[in-house]
Amino acid sequence: MANDSSFDTIKTRLQCAPPGTYAGALDCLRQTIKNESVFALYKGATPPAVGWAAIDSVLLGSLHNYRLFLVDTPLMTENVPGTSHRRLSILGHSVAGLFAGWTSAFVAHPIELVKVNLQLQRQRAVSERKFKGPIDCIRQVVQANGILGLWRGFGGSLAFRSSFFFMFILMRSFSRLQGTRYEMSTGMANFLSGGLASFLFWFTAIPSDNVKNRIMSSDLKSRGLSPTSVARDIYRVNGFRGFYAGLVPTVLRAFPVNASALFVYEGILRLLNAEKVSVLKPERSIFLIQ
C-alpha cells in the first residue's frame, strides 16, 4: 500500500500539473521530496487505505457473479479440450471484467476524487492547504456541488474502468504451454497473467485516467467540464503524448501489485472450489476459470 501510494502520487501530479511543472517522473519525485518532504508522497493515502478494500470487494465480488451469470450464455462458453466439460470463454471473462469495472466505479469514484485533490496540494504546511484532510475535502465538495458532486466526472471513471475488459484476456494464455518443457503451475500462470495483463490494462486505460483525474481536480465551482472537452484540451496542449502522462510510474508499480492480486484471488476460488459450477446434469460441469 505504501509503495503503491507513492507511485500513484507521482502519476497524478504528472497528469494534472500545469505544463512545464515537471520534466518527468524523476523530476517530480525530486521536487516533491525537496519542497514538501518525503511524506508528501503519501498525501491522499488515507481514502484508498480505507476505501480500496470496499472497491476491490465490489470489483471481485461482482466479477465472480457476472461470470456465474454469463456461464449460462452459450456464446460466452467453450469446450474444455479433451473433455465433455465447458468453460467460460476469454470473451466471457472480458465481458464479466467490463461489467465488474463499471459496477466498482460507483464506489471507487468518490474515493478517487478525494485522493486526487489531496495528492495535488503542494503546500508543505497543512494550514496552507485548501483541503485540510479527507473529511474537509468531502465537506467542501458537497457544500459546493451537493452530494452528487462526489461523482463529478463519473463518465471518465466509466471509461477508465472499461479497460477491465482487457484484464483477464491473458488468463489461459499459459495453458498452451502444457505438455512442453515450459509448462508451469496454475499459481505461477495466474501470477504472470495478472502482471502482464496489467500492462495491457494501463496502456488502454491511462488516457481516460488522465481525463478523469483532470475533471476531479478542477475547481469546485467550474461548470461544463465533460470527458470530451477535457480530452480536446489535452490534445490541444500536448498532443497524443499528453494522454499518456504518468505512464512510467504506473507501469513500474503495475506488475507486482496486479500479479499478486490475481494470484490470491484465483487461488482462493480454487481453494473454495468456486470455479466449478454444476448445471442440469450431474455428469456435466462448467468451469469458470479452468
N, C-alpha and C positions, 0 to 999 in steps of 0.2 A: 504494500500500500504506500509506504514512504517513498520508494523509488518511483513508483508509478505516478504519484502526485507531482514530484519534481519535474519529471519529463513532461507531464501534462501542462504545467505552468509555463514552461518554455514554449511549448506548442501554441498555447493560447495567445501568448504575448507576440509571437511571430505573426500570428494570423491577424490580430486586431490592432496592433500598434500602428501609428501613423507611418507612412512610407519614409524610409531612411533612418528610422529609430535604431534598428539593429542591422548589422552586416551579415548576420547568420545565427545559427543556434549557439555556437560557442561564444559569440559576442554578446548575445542575450544573456547567457549564463554568467559571463564575466561582469557585465553591467549590473545585473540583478544582485549578485553577491557583493560587489563593490559598493553599490549605492544603498542597498537595503539590508544586507547581511544574508547569510546562508538560509536563515529561517524564512526568508521571503519566497523561497522555492515551494514552501508549503502553505502559502496563502490559498485560501479556498479549499483546504484539505478536509475541513470538518463536514461539509454537506455530503461529499461522497463517502466519507468514513461511516457516516450514519445511514446514508441512503442507498449505497450500492448493494447492500445485502438485499434490500427490497427490490431494487431494479433487476438484479440477477435472478432473484426468486421468481419474479414475474416473467422474465425472459425465458428462463429454462423450464419453468413450470408450464407456461403456455406453449413452448416448443414441443414438449412431450405430448401435451393434449392435442395440439394441431396434428402431430404425427399420428396419434390414435384416430383422429377424425379422417385424415387423408388415406389411412391404410385401408379403408373401405371403398376407396375410389379406384377402380381398375386402371385408369390412366396414370395413377401415381404409384403403381406397384409393378414388380417384375419377378420373373422366376429366379430362384436361387440355383445357380448352375449345379447340375448333378443330383438334384433333389426334387421332390414334389412340392416343396415349400415355396412361398412367395415372400418378397421383402419390399420395403418402401424403396422406390427408385431414387436416383440422385435428384431428379426433378421434384419428387415428393419432399425430400429433405430440404431442398431450396425453397419451395413454396411455404413449408412449415416455418423455415427461418425468416422469410419475409413477413408472414403474419405475426410471428413472435416479436420481431423487431418493432412492428407497428404497435403492438399491444404494450410493449415495455416503454414506448415513447411517452405514454400518458403519465407514467411515474417518473421517468428519467428527466423530462424536460424542465420542470420546476427546480429540481436539484441541480441540474447543469447550469441553469440561468443564474442561480445564486453563486455557484462555484466560479463561473466565468467572471462575473462582476467583482468578486473578491480577488481573483488572481490578477486582474489588470490594475489594481491600485498600487502605484509605485512609490507612495509615501512611506517613509520609514516609521514614523510615529503614528500610532493608532488614532490619536486625536486629530491628525491632519487628513485622515481618510474620509471619503464621503460615506462609506458604509463601515460601521464600527465592528460589524460581525455578521454572521448569517441571519440572526433574528432581526437585526436592524435593516438588513438588505430586504428581507421579506416584507417588513413593515413599510418601507418606503415604496416598494414596488406596488403593494396593494393599495397604499394611500394614493399613488399617482394614477393607477390604471385599474383598480379593482382587483378582485381575486383572480379574474381571468388574465390579468397582467402577468401572472406567473407562467402562463402558457404563450406569451408573446413570441411570435416566430415559430409557432408549432409546426408549420408546414416544412420548415427547414429540418426539424427533427425527424419528421416522417420520411423526408428524402434521405437523410443521413442513415436512418435505421433500415431503410430499404436494402442497404448493402448487406444485411444479414442473409439475403438471398444467396450470396456467394460464400458464406462462412462454412458451409457444410459440403461444398462441391468436391472437396478432395477426400471425403470420408472413406471411400473404398478404393481410392487410387492405389494404395499399397497392397490391396488384396491380389493384384495382378502378379505380385512377386512370390506368391505362394507356390511352393514346389521348386523354387530356384534357390541358388546359393545366397540370394539377398533377402530371403523370407525373414520376417520379423514378427515379434509377438503383437497381439492385438493392442496391448497397452502402449507399446512403442509407436505403433501405427497411428493410434489416436493422438499421441503427443505430437508427432511430426505433422499430422494432418491439421491439428489446431494451430500450430505455429505457422505453417506455410499458408494456410487459408487466411490467417490474419493479415498477411501481406496483400493478398488479393482483396480482402475486405477494405483495407485502408486506402489502397490505390483507387478504388471506386468510391470510397466514402469521403475522402479528405476534401474534395471540392464543396460538397454540401455541408461538411463540418465547418469550413471557412465561412460560408454564408450564414449558417445557423448561429455561430458564435458572434458574428458581427451584428446581427439583429439583436441578440441577447444583450450585448454590451453597449448598445446605442443609448442615447439619452432617454431617460424615463418619460420625458414629455414629447419625444419625437413621434410623429404620426406618418402613416402612409408607407412605411417600410414593408417590403414584401421580398420573398426569396428572389424573385425575378429582378427587381430593381437593384438589390444588393449585388446580385451576380453581374449585372451590367456594369455597376460601378467598379467592381473588382477587375473586370476585363478592361475597362477604360483606363484604369490607373496602371495595372501591372500585366495585362495580357493574360494568356492562359497560365503562365507561371504563377500568377497570384493565387490561383485556386489550389495550388499545392504548397502554399506556405505552411510551415510546421510539419512537413512530411518527415524530415530527418529524425527529430526526437521521437516521433510516433513510431517509425519503423524500428528504432533501436529498442523500444520497450515492448513492441507488439509480440514478438515471438515467445519470449519466456512467459509472459502473462497469459496469453491465449492458449499456448500449448499446455500449460499446467491446468488451466480451467477445463479444457475439453477432456484431458486425461482423467481428471477427477470425476467430471460429470458422467462420462460414458462408463467409467469404472463402477460408479455407484449403480447405474442402470443395470449393468451385468450382474453385480452382486445381488441385487434385488430381483433379478430375472424379469425386469420390467421391459426388456426389449423384445420379448416374445408375447404374441397375442394369439390365443386360440380362437378360431372362428368356425362356426357351424359344425363341421365335422371334427371329432377329436383327433383324427389322424392328420388333419391339415392345419398348419400353423402359418402365421405371417410374422416375419421378423422385422422390427423397426430399424435396427442398426447392424444386422449381421453383414 
